[in-house]
């Protein structure tokens, strides 16, 4: 999938990285209800790719933040159908964010997915297996991402009410 490009910086969504309110709406299916996804990713290109996949396929509203502290602030204000988080980020990493969310918002924690390049590190793999959080390993294809994250957004996942 090719993201729209801007003449000066590559994918158009990178022009507003970290400022989702300035992003242009993606074209795609129209949703009757407002479904929101939070992407917590410090790599601009990966965040852009995830945002374009989710907005294009599910017509969700997507907020992008670059670290766990910013995600913590967003999660305190907004309800999300899905949280997609990198593991290694500045300020508060994805594991710390998930552990906080599991205590503070258990229903939202059930809709949490890690996206990481470190999925095969033995200690990390064991810890995540204990938590039961799905992982999308970088680099990933659109179909790999959708296989893990799609069920949270297309209604096929049986999740408890919030």
N, C-alpha and C positions, 0 to 999 in steps of 0.2 A: 504494500500500500504506500503510495507516495503522498506525503503531506504537501499542502500548498506551499509554494516558496515565495519569499520576499526577495527582491533584487539585492538588498544589502546584507542579509544575514542568514539565508537558508530558509528552513521551514517557518511559515508565518507565525505559528504559535510561539516560536522562540522570541519574537519581538515583544511579547507580553509575558514572558516567563516570570513567574512569581507574582503576576498581576492578572489573575484570571478575569477580573471584572472588565479588563480592557480587551480581552480576546474577542475576536470576531466569532459569531456563532457558526458552528459546523453545519453543513448541510447533511441531511439524513432523515430518518423517520421522525414523525412528530409524535410526541408522548402526551397522553392526556393528563397524567399526573407528574408532578415535579420530582424526579428521582435524582439524587445528588450522589456524587462519588468524590472522595477525597484522595488525591494522589500526593504522597509524601516522598519526594525524590529530589536529590540535590544535583543530579546530572540533567541539564537542560534538554538534551536530545531525547533521553529516555522518558522524561516527563511529558515532552511534546508528543512522542509516539503513543504513549498510554492515553493521553487526553484525546488525541485524534481517533484512536481505535474505539474508545468508549463513547465519545460523542457521535461518531459516525455510525456505529452499529446499534447503539441503544438510545440515542438522542437524550442522554442524561446531561445534567449540568455538572461540570467538573471543576473543582477547586484544586489548585496546585500550590503546595507549599514546599519549602526546601529543607525543612528539618522538623524533628519531633516537637520542639517547643512551639513552633508555629502551628503544627497539627493539633497539639494540645489545646491551644487557644481556639482554633476553629471548631474542634469537637465539643468544646464547652458551650458553643453558641448555636451549632447547626447539627441536625440529624442527617446521617449519611447511610445510604443503602449498602455502600461498600467503601472500605479503606484499603488502598493499595500502597504499601510502604516499602521503601528501600530499607536495608538493614544498617549499613554503615553511612552515617551522616553526621554533620557537626551538631553540637549543642545537646541534642537528645537523640540517641539512635532508635532505630525501628523496634528493637527488642524492648527497650525501656518504654517506648510508647505503647507497645502491645500490652506489656505487664500492667501499666497504669490503666489502660482501657479495660482490660479484663476485670479489674477491681471496680472502676468507676462506672462503666457502661457495659456490663456483661453481654447484653444483646448485640450491641455494635461490635464487640470483640469477636462475635461469631461470624461476622462478615468482614474479616480481616485477611489480607493476602500479602505475603512477602514477595518482593521482587529483588533478587540479589545475584550478584556474581560469585558469591561465597557459599553457595548451597552445598558444595561438596566437602567443605571443611568438616572433619569428623566431629569435633566438639559442637559445632553449630548444628549439624545435621541431627545429632542426638537430642539436643535441647529442643529444637523445633518439633521433632517427632513426639516428644513428651507433651508439647503444647497442642499438637494437632492442627497447626496453622498451615494452610496450603502455601506452596512456594512455586514461583515462576522463576526459573533460572535464566540469568542473562548470559549470553544474548538469547532472545526469544523471537519467535515468529508471531504474527498476528493470530494464527490458529492455535498455537500453544498458549498464548495469553487468554484467548477466548475460551479454551477448554477449561481453564481453571476459574476465570472470573465471570464468564458468561452466565452460569447458573445463578449467581447472586443478583443478576440484573434482568434476566428474562422471565423470572417468576417460577423457574423450575426447582428452586432450592426451597426446602421446607425449613423456614427459620421461625423462631418464636416471635410473638408480637413484642413491639417495643413499648 
